[in-house]
Amino acid sequence: MADKCMHKTAHCGVSDACRFPDSNETMQEQLKIRQGILADVDTLVRFNLQMAKETEDIRLLPEVLAAGVESVLRNPALGFYLVAEIRGKIVGSLMVTTEWSDWRNGTFWWIQSVYVAPKSRRRGIFRALYNEVRERAKKSAKVCGCRLYVERDNAVAQATYASLGMTETKYKLLEEQFR
C-alpha cells in the first residue's frame, strides 16, 4: 500500500495507510472480530431491525426478534453470532446457522443477518467477518462449506460476496412461512 491515504477521510479503512486521527493504528489494526455474547443483544436487535427495513422494507417485531437473538446466544446448537468491533463499539455482525448435508456427510454454515453500520461500510468489515467464518469453518472437519442468500436486487452485496470467492448456485430458494 502507499504511504499516504488517497481517500478523503481520516480513517477510511480501505488503505493500510489510513490512520485514526488520534492514533498511529489503522482501522484494520483496531478491528476485532469476536463471538457474540448476551451483552450484545440490544445491538444485534437494532442491527437486525435496520437490516430488515433497508433490505426488505419490513418492520420486525422487536420483542420477537430480541427473543430470537437471545435464543441463539443462549443455545449454541442453534448457531452463533460474530461481531466486529472498533475501539469497543460494534460496527458489524452476522449470524451463522447450520444445515446438514447427507450428500456430503457434513454441515453447511449459513451466513445470515449480515449488517454493517452505514458509516463503516465499504471498509472491509464484512470481509473480516467472513474471513473469520471461513477460517472457523475450515478448521472444523464437520463443515463442508458456507452459504448465504442475498436479495436479488442487492448488486453491491452480490459483488462483495463474489469478490470473496462465493459463487451463485443453481438452486432457487423457496419457502412456506407459518408465522
QUIGI-V407654 format. One record per pair of residues at least 24 apart in sequence whose ideal C-beta (glycine too) atoms are under 7 Angstrom apart, sorted by sequence separation. I is the first residue (numbers start at 1). J is the second residue. D is the distance in whole Angstrom. If there is no record, write none. Layout:
i: [I/I]
j: [J/J]
d: [D/D]
This chain:
i: [45/92/109/149/41/44/91/92/91/41/92/109/41/91/38/41/92/91/92/109/126/130/38/94/107/111/37/106/107/108/112/36/44/92/96/106/107/108/109/110/111/127/106/108/110/108/104/40/84/40/101/36/84/35/36/84/35/36/47/35/36/43/82/33/34/44/40/82/33/34/82/31/32/31/30/30/36/27/51/51/48/50/48/47/33/27/28/33/55/31/33/55/14/13/12/13]
j: [69/116/133/173/66/69/116/117/117/69/120/137/70/120/70/73/125/125/126/143/160/164/73/129/142/146/73/142/143/144/148/73/81/129/133/143/144/145/146/147/148/164/144/146/148/147/144/81/125/83/144/80/128/80/81/129/81/82/93/82/83/90/129/82/83/93/90/132/84/85/133/84/85/86/86/87/93/86/113/115/113/115/115/115/128/123/124/129/151/128/132/154/123/123/123/124]
d: [6/4/7/6/6/5/7/7/5/5/6/5/6/4/7/7/4/6/6/6/6/6/5/5/5/6/7/6/5/6/7/6/6/6/6/6/7/5/5/5/4/7/3/7/7/5/4/7/5/6/6/7/6/6/3/5/7/7/5/6/5/5/5/6/6/6/7/6/6/7/7/6/5/6/5/6/7/6/7/4/6/7/7/4/6/6/6/6/5/6/5/7/6/3/6/6]
